[in-house]
Amino acid sequence: MPVWSAAATETGKVVGVTRAARIGTSTDDVRRRNLSGVLTLVHRHQALSRAELTRRTGLSRSTVKDLVEELADRGLVSEIQAAPATQVGRPSPIVCPQAKTLCVAVNPEIDAITVGLVGLGGMVLETRRYPTDGAPTAEEAVTTAADAVELLRTQLEPGCSIAAIGAAVPGLVHGGSAVQLAPHLDWHDADFGHLLNVATGLPVFAANDANAGAIAEHIFGRHHNADHMIYVNGGAGGIGAGFVVAGELLHGLAGYAGELGHTYVGGDGRCHCGNIGCLETQVSQSDTDIDRQARYLAIALGNAVNMLNPGLIVLGGFLRAFPELAGAVLTAEMARHSLRAPHDLVRVVPATLGAETLMIGAAELAFAPLLADPAAVA
């Protein structure tokens, strides 16, 4: 099961509704899982009719009605009347996420700390960028983020609350919140999540920024055939990738998978990580020679195509412009560095969520417990 999912799979079948699944499971457990399944579907699709929820879950209409009403009572969804239909009968109500239970997204970079307020359905309600004089320390990032959270709390509408914080960090993240290494930030064994939890009193969930971007683009990017996808993020803090394999994020043994920026592509430039010839030494936000950078990026992507056989490569951050500005070079060079069969199956496209990709992905980390157990919401 993907780390960002709750009970519903992409096809929408709800866990616990089959006879086999019910055996040895209490009624409360089944209802909790069904609540999770319905909320996850509404969250991912941003709006679904009650009839469509019934079709996707396989539950009865009355059961779906009861589940939707409970989620509405908890302030998680709302219903609106659908436009009059041409067919006979009353149109099914549309179920939408409510923007009452919110999460905060945090993205520390070498020149700024970005903080966003995000609602269910991937709705970015507000984003604020706090410039810094050079790379902030973990403690400085915590102070800035905590102050921003406090300000957001004072501006919430009545009945709204912040449930948790999600952080997208340009580095190696393990244990759900600890940063083992963020070379561009010069963070080493920084317990960022714990510090931010102490400062705000909120649960904190962190991940590598490219992994967060992969989650966002996979769920909300509306890409065709995205279950075998590589998301590559280019930011001020370097280049990273998130690998989606068969619909699931590839973590690796300790959560470090996806460090495409530190794969060898040639050259004698020394990287922040200490190695020589990393992709990040040849492709950066400050370099204006797009064609030259595209050739080096193609080496890394060609190798990734050979290893993972993706159907889709999504370029985000400053790399988002490459398909338009250097698409021909990128395609030709990728063909040189990958086998023909897997190369012919892959598409390279820009990220569709733009500047909001990392905010949405970070928030998705924070929403995961809520989506898994909506009954925990008072």
Disulfide bonds with the S-S distance in Angstrom:
none
